[in-house]
Amino acid sequence: MNMRIEEFDDAVFALERTMQRAGQNPKQSQNDQDEVNEDFESLTEILKELKSHDQVIPAMQIRYKQLHQERRDKLRWINENQPSGQRIKLKAVDIPPFYGDITSWSNFADMFDQIINANDEFIRLKICT
C-alpha cells in the first residue's frame, strides 16, 4: 500500500505542475481545463482506494481539499481570461418553478433532467464544479 501513497504524492505533484502551466496560452484553454480535470480525477481515484484500505492520513485529506479549491480557482481563472469568443456562453433556460407538491415532483424531476442534465452544453460546467 505504500506504493499507492507514493502514487498519491506523484499525482499531487503532477496536478500542481499542470495547474502552473494551465492558462499560459489562451488558445489551449480547453486542453488546459481537460488536463487539470484528468489529473484531479486520477488523484481522486488514488485517494478513494487509499480510503478503502484505511491508509489515508489527515495531511492527505487536507492537501486534497486544498487542491480541489485551487483547481476550481484555476478553472475559473482560465475561463475568465480566455478570448471572449471562446468563453462559455449559456442560453437562458426557462425552468418552471417547483412549489413543493410531492405529487408533481416526478414530473418536475424528469423535466429538469431533460433540460439540464441531458444537455451537452452543460457538460463543461458540470466538470468545473
C-alpha angles and dihedrals in degrees: 000000000000085000090063090050089054088048088053090054091047091048091050090052092047092050092048090050092048092050090051091054096041117103097019093111113041091202089062096050096117092047089048092052092048092049093049090050093047092051091048091049090052090051091048092052092050091049091049091053092048090050091052088058095041090245098128117112121201093250089060092053091047092050091046091053090048091051091047090057093042089051092052091048092048094049090048090049092049091050093047094047102045119102111284093245090062098046118113109260116190125201119231112268120208110210117174111234122257110227099194100263103148092207091061095044095093093054092046093048092049092049092047091049091052094047100041115013097042093044113107091204089071098051094095090050092050090053092051095053 
